[in-house]
Amino acid sequence: MLKRKIGKIALGFTAAFAASAALANVAQARDLTIVSWGGAYQDAQKKVYFEPFKKAAGIAMNDESWDGGVGVLRAKVQGGAATWDVVQVESDELAVGCEEGLFEKLDYSKIGGEAAYIPPSVNPCGVGAILYDFVLGYDKDKLKQAPSGWADFFDTKKIPGKRALRQGPKTTLEIALMADGVAPKDVYKVLATDEGVERAFKKLDTIKGDIVWWKAGAQPPQLLASGEVAMTSVYNGRIDTANKNEKKNFGMVWDGALFTLDSWVILKGSPNKEAAYKFLDFAGKAENQSKLSENISYGTSNKDAAAKLSPAVLKDLPTAPDNIKNAVEINVAFWLENIDRLTERFNKWAAK
């Protein structure tokens, strides 16, 4: 009797093991999945990265888009049902995710070596994808008077109409302070004080009834095109692409732009790690990165990519000397320390 019970238990374990092995094989069998920011940017990535990579490497690959948030990544990795492999993340998501063990530590020998990339783009958990700006965007065909900076963005008498800003405190509070006369170089010094935070929200109060909030990067050009807003904060590349591909006549103001770097990461436990490295190696090559900048005006991470670009393309990149001279680098350390507190404050303010 005991032997029969033990036999049944053993058979049960064998069946459970076989089932888990089958599930593991299914996980192993799924295609490489790359996740980025959608819209015109991802269209450019498909053209210069995704489709050429699939052909060159002979690897089955899917691409998806997301709107960011480290909580989404936590749920994917810690929930044990990660369906993503390579994800493009913002700087604060890179820092938090790396600290929490959500990403694989990168072996740079598989992607050209650390020396191939500009120093700010090298991180133990991620490799730089693009350098880009949040700029003030507007439609030249709809505005009689072009805005010259964030102060005009907040001046509804001078330039009537709705304005669009990215939903949340990050970038919004910096923009409000610059509009209120804070020099770009002093923005985080002021924002680090309680008085500075109050000042930013007080400035936002002046146009609260005229703000349209956006979440996805594809939205600002759509809001301009429809005439729903007169001006918007927007990724510089989205304006450039709308002008090139959709024959729009959008303008942008580089003065007081906010710039940052996005990175590629491999989610912890990815069953497609080797294929992921092959993709990162492909997307990290100078000749491929230069093609991205030709299709959408973002700076890239390979040191040799800029040398392959024409002066006409270089002048429209966020890294061009005239464009970056009065720009503010988004302070990752500040937002890591303050994002929860200021998001709570922003949400309460927005709900009033």
N, C-alpha and C positions, 0 to 999 in steps of 0.2 A: 504493500500500500504506500509506504513512504517513498519507495523507489519510483512508483508511478507519479506521485505528487511532484517529486524532484524533477522527473522527466517532463511533466507538464510545465513547471516553472521554467525549466531550461528552454523548452520549446517557445514559451512566451517571450523570454529574453531574446531568443534567436529571431523571432518574428518582429519584435520591437526594434532590434538592431537593424534588421533588414529594411524595415520601414524608414528608419532614420537615415540609413545609408542611401536609400532610394531618394529621400528628400534632399540629401546632400548632393547627390548626383544631379538632381533637377537644378539646385542652386548653381552647381558648377557649370551646368549646361547653358544657363541663360547668357544672352548676348551682353557684351560690354555696353554699359550705359553711361553716357556723358551728360552732365547737367550744367546749363548756363542760364543766361538772363533773358532769353527770348527776343522777339522783335527784330529790328534791323541788325542788331549786333550778332544775334545767333544766325541770322541769314548769311552774314559775312563769314562767320565761323564755318557754316556748312559748306560754303563755296571754297574756302581756302584750307580748312583743316579736315572736317568730318568726311566729306565725300572723297577727296584725294587720299586720305589715310586709309579708308576702307579698301580702295582699289590697290594702293601700294602694299598694304600689309596683308590683304586677304582676310581681314578680321571682320566678323559680323558685329555691327555696332548700332545702337539706338541713341538718339539725343532727346532730352527733355528739358523743360525750363522750370525755374522756380523764382520766388520773390525774396528769398533770403530768410535769415533767422536761425540762430544756432539751435533753437528748440526743435526745429524740423530735423536737423541733423542728429540731435540726441535721440529723437524718436526712431529714426531710421536705424541707427547703430545699436542702441541699447535695447530696442524692441526685438532685435534679432531677425528683422525682416527687411534688411537693407536691399533695395532693388536698384540702388545707384552705386556706381564705382568711382568715377571721377567727377568732382563738383567744383565749379568756380565760386569762390567765396570772397567776401570783403575782409579787410584787414582785422577788424575786431572778431569776426567769426573764426578767422585763422588762429588768432591768439587764444581765444577761449577753447576752441575745439582741440587745439594742440595740447593745452594744459589738461583738458579732461580726457585725453586719450581717444578722441573720436576719429583721428586720422592716423594713417600709417606714417612712420618716420621714413623720409625719402632717402633712397640710395642714389645720390647724384651721379655716380659713375654710369648709371643706366640712361641718363638724360643729358649727356654732354659734359658733365663736370661743373662744379660751382663757378669756376673761372669764366664760363661761357656767358654768365648772366650778370646784370648790373647788381651791385651789392644789396640795395634795398629789397630786391626780389628773391633773395636766397634765405630760406627759412627751413628749419629741420622738418617741418610738416607740410610745406607747400613751396611751390615755385611760381614766380611772378607770371601773370598772364597779360595784363594790360595796366597802363597808367592812364587815368582819365580824369576829367574835370566835371564838376557840377557848375554850369554857367547859367547866366540869365539869357533866356531865349525869347524871341518875339517874331512876329510876322511883319516883314517890311512892307508888304502890300496893304496891311490893315492899319498900321500906326502912322499917323502924320509926322510924329516926332519920335525919333529913336531914343530909347533909354540909354543913359550913360553909365548906370551902375545901380546898386541895390537901393539907394536912396530914392531913385525914380520908381522902382518897383513898388515902394510903399506910398508913393504920392499919387493918390487916385484923382486929385484935382488936375494935376498936370497930364496924367495919362489915365483916363477913365477905363473901367472894365474890371473883370474878374482877374485874379492871379492864381497860379497853381504852385503848390509846394509839396515836397515829398512828405508823406504822413509820418510824423514822429519828431522827436527833438533833434536828432542828429542831422546836421546841415541847416535845419530850420532856425535854430537858435543862433548859430554863427552868422547866418544871413541877416537876421533881425538886428544883431549888434552892429554889423557893418553898415546897415541902412541907417542906424542911429548915430553914425559918425565914428565908430571905433575903427582904428587903422587895422588892416588885415593882420599885421604882425603882432598886434596886441589882443586879438580875439580871445585866445584861450586864457590869457592872463586875466581878462575881465570875466570871462565865463566861469572861471574857477572860484569866483566870489558869489556870495548870496545876492549881493547888490547887482552883480552882472546878470544873474539868472532873472531877477525881477525886472531888470531893464529890458532884457530880451522879450519877456512875455508882455511887458507893457507896450513895447513896440508892435508886437503881433496883434495886440488888442486893437490897434488903429486901423487894421484892415481885416479883422476877423470875419466880418460879414461878407467880404469879397474873396475869401480864399476857397479854392477848390483843391482837395487833397488827392495826390496820386500815389500809387504803390508800385506799379510795374513801369519799367523804363520805357516801354513802348507808348505809354499814355501821354506824356507831355507833347510830342509832336502832333498827336491826334487832337488834343485839346486846342492847340494853336490852329491847326488846319480847319477845324469846325467853327472857329471863332468863339468858342465857349470861354476862352481866356485871352486876355491881351498880352500877358507875359507869363513865363513859367521858369522855375528852376528845371534844368534838364541836363542829361549827359551830353557832352559836346558832340560825341560821335553820332547821336541820333539826329541832331540838327544837320550835320554834314551829309548824312545819308539821305535824309528827306529832300535836301536841296539837289543832290546828285541824281537820285533814283526816281523821285516823285516830282521833280522840277518845281519844288517849293522855293519861296524867296524868304526863307527864315534868316534872321540875324542872331548873333550872339555877342555878349559882352564878356571879355576875358578878365577885365578888372574886378578883383575880388572873388575870382573863381576859387572853388574848393577842390583840391586834387587829392587823389589817393591811388592805391595800387590794389588790384585784385589778384588772387592766386589760385592755381589749380591744386587740389588736394585729392588723395585717394582715401576713401572711407575705410575705416578699420574693419578688417575681416572680409574685404572684397574677395570674391572667388575668382576675379579676373585681374589679379594684381599684375601679372606679366604683360597682359594685353594693355593694361592701364599705363604701364611704364613705356610701352612702345608708342602709345598715343602721346604721352608727355614729351617723349624724345622727338617725335615728329612735329608737334606744336611748338617745341622749343628751338627749332632750327631757324637761323637768321633768314634764310631764303623764304621760309613759310611765314614767319612773323612779318616780314616786310610786305608780303602780299595782303596781310590783314590790314595794315595801316593804309594801303592803297585803296581798300574797300570801305574802311570806316576809320575816322581820324582819331585813333587811340595810339598812344605810345606803347612800346612793347619791351620785353625784358632781356632779350639777347643783345649783348654788347655790339654785335656786328650788323644788326638789322637796319639801323638808321642809315648806314653807309650805302645801303642798296636802294635808298629812296631818292627820288628827284627833289630838288629844292621846292617845287610847286606843292608837293605832298608834305614835306617837312614843315613848311610855314603854317600849316593848319593843324599841326599836332599840339597837344597840351604842353609838350616838352620844348617847343620853340621858345627861344629867349624872350621875345616880346610877349608871348602868351603867359609865361610862368613868372614874369618879374614881379607881379603884384598879386600872385595867387597864394592861397593858404593851404598848407598840407593838413588834412584832417588828422587830428591828434588821437591816435589809437589808444594811448595810455589814459588820456582823459576820459574817453568814452567807455573803456573797460571799467573804470572806477565809478562812473556816474550814470551809465545808461539806464539801469533799473530805476534809480531815484528820479531821473529827469523824464523817463518815459511815463512813470506814474503821475508826475506833475503835469506833463503834457496832456495825457489822457483826461485828467480832471479838468484842465483848462479847456480842452476841445469840447468836452461834454456840457460845459456851462451854457 
